[in-house]
């Protein structure tokens, strides 16, 4: 009557073994580490490892282990104090333009566990810490971008209006100076600008014979644009971090121009640092074919042009007139250019950008155009030309760019552009690893109180329900192990609310075993035989257990759907705990009871 088929016993055994195996990495802790990642044109090789080893040797710094792959090097240290010394030594030994050195923590999981995919679960900043970034948004750059955007829009607007003008240049007082051919053209220009550019204040400038207008962005427009830039950067960072796959990040504004980013449980902090700090802005400019590059390199740069460096080496003159920026890009995907077989990024523009780009390139067919890649490095923008190509036809909504070093760079560039262009450059002004925000003492007390409460429940169940109570205690321990194993396998982030979810499921698992044991005792009081009492106890209690767990599961799904941050963490652990408690409280204990009592003639039960 009370026997499982062999396959069901084996299934329970396999689940228990797998659970124990994948929960095991959580007991080994983590090592303080440094991660070295290459920038463009750099490599992770034996020469780099030798340089780092020599630098650490000179500083007499002990290393626990070194791991090297094709795209990063991870160095483990005995403690954080040694890591801090190593950070100074390695940073001094490496060129910051070639290599990125970032703080990290590495799981101390044995190799044999890692080979089968065993990883510890992530812990939130309130438990184990993570990486904290403070980013400064360059709001002054917003002013420059506003002027640049208005200048690029004014020229075609005046040409389309058939208004004769001499120049559109940066003027005094942070504005734009537009010079016309005569007084009549100036008045027509004033009317057009007042009609189509309402965010500009118009005043006469210069002498009467200059026929010039001074245009200044209105203070409210500049202020609103700066606020919008910070909000857009917040959204962009969220998109980038979501692409990166970080669980439960904290991204919030601090003051008027700073953004706090906390990444709990992040392993690849160097890649996260590159994604956060990079502007990944593209600019499309025409090549100045009439200018003299040699003379420009000597300091004689034409007024309407600017000297840029090419990625492959050498200089090139580009016109200051901006044809398109990365703000118009709505999608980007990496791939391979079919004709040459080189890495490429396929770009899609929004409607406004597509119309502008189509108009600009229609007038420049047969001329070379350059793609400028702008990235924030060491607190300053680094600009380089990654591609120069002759415009063969009018470019529309979809086109591609080439000239990238490798497929990894194409993938990263596409990711950054797809996540959204930063409205203003940002610089990482502070980076640190964060310890438990609640304090180690509070965490220890929380752990002790949980253990004491768990021990009290275990002792009560063993005393009150005797043998069946001990079996229920086995189910409680297995429930926690399986929940931790699932969190580890899913690489979910555990926070303090998550621990509350686990403890709640432990209580629910106890409740299920109490229902089963009380039902068995009730059957025995009615004179039912022990074997029949066991069967009836599990069968009749199952409906009640299922109802209570399903209602809790519905609540957990709602919390996960509508909650954010810690609420989602609570919902995840509660959901997993409900599923494991159903298994351990019903199937797990039944398997043990069947093994111990199923084939025996019983006069009574220890319940």
C-alpha positions in Angstrom: 0.0 0.0 0.0 2.7 2.5 1.0 5.4 1.8 -1.6 6.7 4.0 -4.4 7.9 2.4 -7.7 11.7 2.3 -8.0 11.8 5.1 -10.5 10.1 7.5 -8.1 12.6 6.7 -5.3 15.4 7.2 -7.8 13.9 10.6 -8.9 13.8 11.8 -5.3 17.4 10.6 -4.8 18.6 12.4 -8.0 16.9 15.7 -7.0 18.4 15.5 -3.5 21.9 14.8 -4.8 21.7 17.5 -7.5 20.4 20.0 -4.9 23.2 19.2 -2.5 25.8 19.5 -5.3 24.6 22.9 -6.6 24.1 24.3 -3.1 27.6 23.3 -2.1 29.4 26.3 -3.9 27.8 28.7 -1.4 29.9 27.4 1.5 33.3 28.3 0.0 33.0 32.1 0.0 34.8 34.5 -2.3 38.3 35.8 -2.9 39.2 39.5 -3.3 40.5 39.9 -6.8 41.6 42.3 -9.5 40.5 42.0 -13.1 42.6 43.3 -16.0 40.7 43.8 -19.3 42.2 45.0 -22.6 41.1 48.1 -24.4 41.5 48.3 -28.2 44.8 47.3 -29.7 45.8 45.5 -26.4 46.1 41.8 -25.7 46.0 39.5 -22.7 49.1 37.4 -23.2 52.2 36.0 -21.4 54.0 39.3 -21.8 51.3 41.0 -19.8 51.3 38.3 -17.1 55.1 38.7 -16.9 54.8 42.4 -16.4 52.2 42.1 -13.7 54.2 39.3 -11.9 57.3 41.5 -11.9 55.4 44.5 -10.6 53.8 42.4 -7.8 57.2 40.8 -7.0 58.9 44.2 -6.6 56.2 45.2 -4.2 56.5 41.9 -2.3 52.7 41.2 -2.8 51.5 37.6 -2.3 49.1 36.2 -5.0 46.7 33.4 -4.2 46.0 32.5 -7.9 46.1 33.9 -11.4 43.6 33.0 -14.2 44.2 34.2 -17.8 41.8 33.9 -20.8 41.8 35.6 -24.2 39.9 38.6 -23.0 40.7 39.1 -19.3 43.1 38.2 -16.5 41.9 37.6 -12.9 44.3 37.8 -10.0 43.1 36.5 -6.6 44.5 37.8 -3.3 44.4 36.5 0.3 42.6 39.6 1.6 41.4 43.1 0.7 44.4 44.8 2.2 46.8 42.9 -0.1 44.5 43.6 -3.0 44.6 47.4 -2.3 48.4 47.3 -2.4 48.3 45.2 -5.6 45.9 47.7 -7.2 48.5 50.5 -6.8 51.4 48.4 -8.1 49.5 47.1 -11.2 48.0 50.5 -12.1 51.4 52.0 -12.0 52.9 49.2 -14.2 50.2 49.3 -16.9 49.3 51.9 -19.5 45.7 53.1 -18.7 45.1 53.6 -22.4 45.7 49.9 -23.1 44.3 48.2 -20.0 41.5 48.6 -17.6 42.1 47.5 -13.9 38.9 46.9 -11.8 38.1 45.7 -8.4 36.4 42.3 -8.3 35.5 39.3 -6.2 35.9 35.8 -7.4 34.1 32.7 -6.1 36.4 30.3 -4.3 34.5 27.3 -5.7 36.8 24.3 -6.4 37.6 23.6 -10.1 35.6 20.3 -10.1 32.5 22.0 -9.1 33.0 24.8 -11.6 33.4 22.3 -14.4 29.9 21.0 -13.8 28.5 24.5 -13.7 28.4 25.0 -9.9 28.3 28.6 -8.9 27.4 30.4 -5.7 24.2 32.5 -5.8 24.6 36.2 -6.0 24.2 38.3 -2.9 22.8 41.8 -2.7 24.7 44.8 -1.4 22.8 44.5 1.9 24.3 41.0 2.4 27.7 40.6 0.7 28.2 43.9 -1.1 29.0 44.5 -4.7 30.3 47.4 -6.8 29.4 51.0 -6.3 29.8 53.6 -9.1 29.3 57.4 -8.8 29.0 59.0 -12.2 29.2 62.7 -13.0 27.1 63.9 -15.9 28.9 66.7 -17.8 26.0 69.2 -18.0 28.4 71.8 -19.5 28.6 69.6 -22.5 24.9 69.9 -22.9 25.3 73.6 -23.6 27.8 72.8 -26.3 25.6 70.2 -27.8 22.6 72.6 -27.9 24.7 75.2 -29.8 26.0 72.5 -32.2 22.5 71.1 -32.8 21.1 74.6 -33.5 24.0 75.4 -35.8 23.5 72.2 -37.8 19.7 72.9 -38.2 20.0 76.6 -39.0 22.1 76.2 -42.1 19.7 74.0 -44.1 16.7 76.0 -42.8 18.2 79.2 -44.1 19.1 77.5 -47.4 15.6 76.0 -47.8 14.2 79.5 -47.1 16.4 80.9 -49.8 17.9 83.4 -47.4 21.4 84.6 -48.3 23.8 84.3 -45.4 27.5 84.4 -45.0 28.4 82.3 -41.9 26.8 80.5 -39.0 29.4 80.4 -36.2 29.7 80.3 -32.5 29.2 83.7 -31.1 29.9 85.4 -27.8 28.0 84.8 -24.6 27.6 81.1 -25.4 25.4 81.6 -28.4 25.4 81.6 -32.2 26.4 84.4 -34.6 24.6 84.4 -38.0 26.0 86.9 -40.6 23.8 87.9 -43.6 24.6 89.5 -46.9 22.4 92.5 -46.5 19.8 94.1 -44.3 16.9 92.5 -46.3 18.3 89.0 -45.8 18.8 89.7 -42.1 15.2 90.6 -41.6 14.0 87.6 -43.5 16.3 85.5 -41.4 15.0 87.1 -38.2 11.5 86.2 -39.2 12.3 82.6 -40.1 14.3 82.0 -36.9 11.5 83.6 -34.8 9.0 81.3 -36.5 10.9 78.0 -36.6 13.3 78.3 -33.6 11.3 79.6 -30.8 13.8 78.5 -28.2 16.4 81.0 -29.4 16.5 84.7 -28.2 17.3 87.0 -31.2 19.3 90.2 -30.8 21.3 92.4 -33.3 25.0 91.9 -33.1 28.1 93.7 -34.4 28.2 96.8 -36.5 25.3 97.8 -38.7 27.2 96.9 -41.9 27.8 93.3 -40.6 24.1 92.4 -40.9 24.5 89.8 -38.1 22.2 88.3 -35.5 23.2 87.0 -32.1 21.2 83.9 -31.2 21.1 82.7 -27.6 19.3 79.6 -26.2 16.7 80.6 -23.7 17.6 79.8 -20.1 14.4 77.7 -19.5 15.3 75.6 -22.6 18.9 75.0 -21.5 17.7 74.1 -17.9 15.1 71.7 -19.2 17.5 70.1 -21.7 20.0 69.6 -18.9 17.4 67.9 -16.7 16.3 65.8 -19.6 19.9 64.8 -20.4 20.4 63.5 -16.8 17.0 61.6 -17.0 18.0 60.1 -20.5 21.3 59.0 -19.1 19.5 57.3 -16.3 17.3 55.4 -18.8 20.3 54.6 -21.0 22.2 53.2 -18.0 19.2 51.0 -17.1 19.1 49.7 -20.7 22.8 49.0 -20.8 22.8 47.2 -17.4 19.8 45.1 -18.5 21.7 44.2 -21.7 24.6 43.2 -19.4 22.3 41.0 -17.4 22.8 42.4 -13.9 20.2 41.3 -11.4 18.4 43.9 -9.1 20.7 46.9 -9.9 20.2 50.2 -8.1 20.3 53.2 -10.4 19.3 56.5 -9.0 20.0 60.2 -9.4 22.0 62.0 -6.8 21.7 65.8 -6.8 21.4 67.6 -10.1 24.2 66.0 -12.1 25.3 62.8 -10.5 24.1 59.2 -10.8 24.6 56.3 -8.4 24.9 52.8 -9.7 25.1 49.8 -7.5 25.7 46.4 -9.0 25.2 43.6 -6.5 26.7 40.2 -7.3 28.6 41.4 -10.4 31.6 39.3 -11.4 32.8 41.0 -14.6 33.1 44.5 -13.1 35.6 45.6 -15.7 33.1 45.1 -18.5 30.4 46.8 -16.4 32.8 49.7 -15.9 33.4 50.0 -19.6 29.7 49.9 -20.4 28.8 52.6 -17.8 31.7 55.0 -18.7 31.6 54.7 -22.5 29.7 57.4 -24.4 29.7 55.3 -27.6 28.7 58.3 -29.6 28.9 58.3 -33.4 29.2 61.5 -35.5 29.0 61.6 -39.3 31.1 64.4 -40.9 32.2 65.1 -44.5 35.9 64.9 -45.3 37.6 68.2 -46.2 39.2 67.2 -49.5 40.4 70.7 -50.2 42.4 71.2 -46.9 46.1 70.5 -46.4 46.5 67.8 -43.7 50.2 68.5 -43.3 49.6 72.2 -42.7 46.7 71.4 -40.4 49.0 69.1 -38.4 51.4 72.0 -38.1 48.7 74.2 -36.6 47.1 75.8 -39.7 43.7 74.3 -39.5 41.0 75.8 -41.8 38.3 77.7 -39.9 35.5 75.4 -41.1 37.4 72.1 -40.5 38.9 70.1 -37.6 41.8 67.7 -37.5 41.0 64.1 -36.4 43.2 61.0 -35.8 42.4 57.9 -37.8 42.2 54.5 -36.0 44.7 52.9 -38.3 47.2 55.8 -37.8 47.6 59.2 -39.5 45.4 62.3 -39.5 42.5 63.5 -41.5 40.7 66.8 -42.0 36.9 66.8 -41.5 34.4 69.6 -41.8 32.9 70.9 -38.6 29.4 70.7 -40.1 27.7 67.8 -38.3 25.6 65.6 -40.6 24.2 63.2 -38.0 24.8 62.1 -34.4 24.1 58.9 -32.4 21.0 60.4 -30.9 19.1 59.5 -34.1 20.0 55.8 -33.8 17.1 53.5 -32.7 18.6 50.1 -33.4 22.1 48.6 -34.1 23.2 45.1 -34.7 26.6 43.6 -35.2 27.5 41.3 -38.1 29.8 40.8 -41.0 30.0 42.9 -44.2 29.3 40.5 -47.1 31.7 41.8 -49.7 34.8 42.2 -47.5 34.0 39.8 -44.7 35.0 42.4 -42.1 33.1 43.2 -38.8 30.3 45.7 -39.3 27.5 47.4 -37.4 24.1 47.7 -39.1 22.3 50.9 -38.0 18.7 52.0 -38.2 17.7 55.6 -37.7 14.5 57.2 -36.4 12.2 59.1 -38.8 13.7 62.6 -38.1 17.2 61.4 -38.4 16.5 59.4 -41.6 15.0 62.5 -43.3 17.9 64.7 -42.3 20.5 62.1 -43.2 18.8 61.5 -46.6 18.8 65.3 -47.3 22.5 65.7 -46.2 23.9 62.8 -48.2 21.8 63.6 -51.3 23.9 66.8 -51.6 27.2 65.0 -51.1 27.0 62.0 -53.5 30.5 61.2 -54.8 32.3 62.7 -51.8 34.0 60.9 -48.9 32.2 60.9 -45.5 33.8 59.9 -42.2 32.4 58.1 -39.1 33.8 59.5 -35.9 33.7 57.3 -32.8 33.8 59.2 -29.5 34.5 57.5 -26.2 35.1 58.8 -22.7 38.5 57.8 -21.4 40.4 59.1 -18.4 37.9 61.9 -17.9 38.1 63.3 -21.4 36.5 62.4 -24.8 38.7 60.5 -27.2 37.7 61.0 -30.8 38.9 58.8 -33.7 37.8 58.2 -37.3 36.9 54.5 -37.7 35.7 54.6 -41.2 35.9 56.7 -44.4 33.8 55.8 -47.4 32.6 57.6 -50.5 28.8 58.2 -50.6 27.6 56.3 -53.7 23.9 57.0 -53.2 21.5 58.7 -50.9 21.5 57.1 -47.5 18.2 56.4 -45.8 16.9 54.8 -42.7 19.2 51.7 -42.7 22.9 51.6 -43.5 26.1 50.0 -42.2 29.5 51.1 -40.9 32.8 49.2 -41.1 36.4 49.8 -40.0 36.1 48.1 -36.7 39.0 46.1 -35.2 37.2 42.8 -34.5 33.8 41.2 -33.9 33.9 41.8 -30.2 34.2 45.6 -30.7 31.4 45.5 -33.3 29.2 43.6 -30.7 30.0 46.1 -27.9 29.4 49.1 -30.1 26.1 47.7 -31.3 25.1 47.0 -27.7 25.9 50.6 -26.6 24.1 52.2 -29.5 21.1 49.8 -29.2 20.8 50.7 -25.5 20.7 54.4 -26.4 23.1 57.2 -26.8 24.0 59.2 -23.7 22.5 62.6 -23.9 25.7 64.0 -22.2 29.1 62.5 -21.5 29.7 60.9 -18.1 32.8 60.2 -16.0 33.2 57.7 -13.2 34.3 59.8 -10.3 34.1 57.1 -7.6 34.3 53.3 -7.7 34.4 51.1 -4.7 33.3 47.7 -3.5 30.5 47.9 -0.9 30.4 45.9 2.3 27.1 44.9 3.9 25.0 48.0 4.3 23.3 46.7 7.4 26.6 46.1 9.2 28.3 42.7 9.8 27.1 42.7 13.4 23.4 43.0 12.4 23.9 40.3 9.7 25.4 38.0 12.3 22.6 38.7 14.7 20.1 38.0 11.9 21.8 34.8 11.1 21.9 33.7 14.7 18.2 34.5 15.3 17.3 32.5 12.1 19.3 29.5 13.3 17.8 29.7 16.8 14.3 29.9 15.3 15.0 27.1 12.9 16.5 24.9 15.7 13.4 25.6 17.9 11.1 24.5 15.2 13.2 21.4 14.5 13.3 20.5 18.2 9.5 21.1 18.6 8.7 18.9 15.7 11.0 16.1 16.9 9.5 16.1 20.4 5.9 16.5 19.5 5.7 14.2 16.5 8.6 11.9 17.4 9.7 9.8 14.4 7.4 11.6 12.0 8.7 14.9 13.4 12.3 13.9 12.6 11.2 13.1 9.1 9.6 16.5 8.9 12.8 18.1 10.1 14.7 16.3 7.3 12.2 17.9 4.9 12.8 21.4 6.3 16.6 21.1 5.9 16.1 19.7 2.4 13.7 22.5 1.5 16.3 25.2 2.4 19.1 23.3 0.5 16.9 22.9 -2.7 15.9 26.6 -2.5 19.6 27.7 -2.3 20.5 25.3 -5.1 17.8 26.8 -7.4 18.9 30.3 -6.6 22.5 29.3 -7.4 21.5 27.5 -10.7 19.4 30.5 -11.8 22.1 32.9 -10.6 19.5 35.0 -8.8 20.4 37.7 -6.3 19.7 37.0 -2.6 18.8 40.0 -0.5 17.5 40.5 3.1 13.9 40.4 1.7 14.8 37.2 -0.1 15.9 35.6 3.2 12.5 36.6 4.6 10.9 34.8 1.7 13.0 31.6 2.4 12.0 31.7 6.1 8.4 32.2 5.2 8.5 29.0 3.0 10.1 27.1 5.8 7.1 28.0 7.9 4.8 26.9 5.1 6.7 23.6 4.8 6.2 23.0 8.6 2.5 23.8 8.2 2.2 21.1 5.5 3.9 18.5 7.7 1.7 19.5 10.6 -1.4 18.9 8.5 -0.1 15.5 7.4 0.9 14.3 10.8 -2.3 15.5 12.5 -4.3 13.8 9.8 -2.4 10.5 10.5 -3.1 10.9 14.2 -6.8 11.5 13.6 -7.0 8.3 11.5 -5.2 6.3 14.2 -7.7 7.6 16.8 -10.5 6.4 14.6 -9.1 2.9 14.8 -7.6 2.8 11.3 -4.6 0.5 10.8 -1.1 2.2 10.7 -0.5 1.6 7.0 -4.0 2.8 6.1 -3.5 5.9 8.4 -0.3 6.8 6.6 -2.0 6.5 3.2 -5.1 8.4 4.3 -3.0 11.1 6.1 -1.1 12.0 2.9 -4.0 11.7 0.5 -6.5 13.7 2.5 -4.1 16.4 3.6 -2.8 17.0 0.0 -5.9 19.0 -1.1 -5.5 21.5 1.8 -1.8 21.8 1.3 -2.2 22.4 -2.4 -4.9 25.1 -1.9 -2.8 27.0 0.6 0.4 26.8 -1.5 -1.4 27.8 -4.7 -2.9 30.9 -3.1 0.6 31.9 -1.8 2.0 31.2 -5.3 -0.5 33.6 -6.9 0.5 36.3 -4.4 4.2 35.7 -5.2 3.5 36.0 -9.0 1.6 39.3 -8.5 4.5 40.6 -6.4 7.0 39.6 -9.1 4.9 41.2 -11.9 4.3 44.5 -10.3 7.1 44.9 -7.8 10.6 46.2 -8.3 14.0 45.7 -6.6 13.8 44.0 -3.2 10.1 43.2 -3.7 11.0 41.1 -6.7 13.7 39.4 -4.8 11.2 38.5 -2.1 8.8 37.2 -4.7 11.5 35.0 -6.4 12.6 33.3 -3.3 9.0 32.8 -2.1 8.0 31.2 -5.4 11.0 28.9 -5.4 10.4 28.1 -1.8 6.8 27.2 -2.4 7.7 24.8 -5.1 10.5 23.1 -3.1 8.3 22.9 0.0 5.6 21.2 -1.9 8.1 18.6 -3.1 9.9 18.1 0.3 6.7 18.2 2.5 4.7 15.8 0.4 6.9 13.7 -2.0 10.1 13.8 0.0 8.7 12.8 3.4 6.4 10.2 1.8 9.4 8.6 0.2 11.2 8.4 3.5 8.1 7.1 5.3 7.5 4.5 2.7 11.1 3.3 2.9 11.0 3.1 6.7 7.5 1.7 7.3 6.0 0.7 4.0 6.9 -3.1 4.1 6.5 -3.6 7.8 3.6 -4.9 9.9 3.1 -2.1 12.3 1.2 -2.2 15.7 1.5 1.6 16.1 3.2 4.7 14.8 5.6 7.1 16.5 3.6 10.1 15.7 
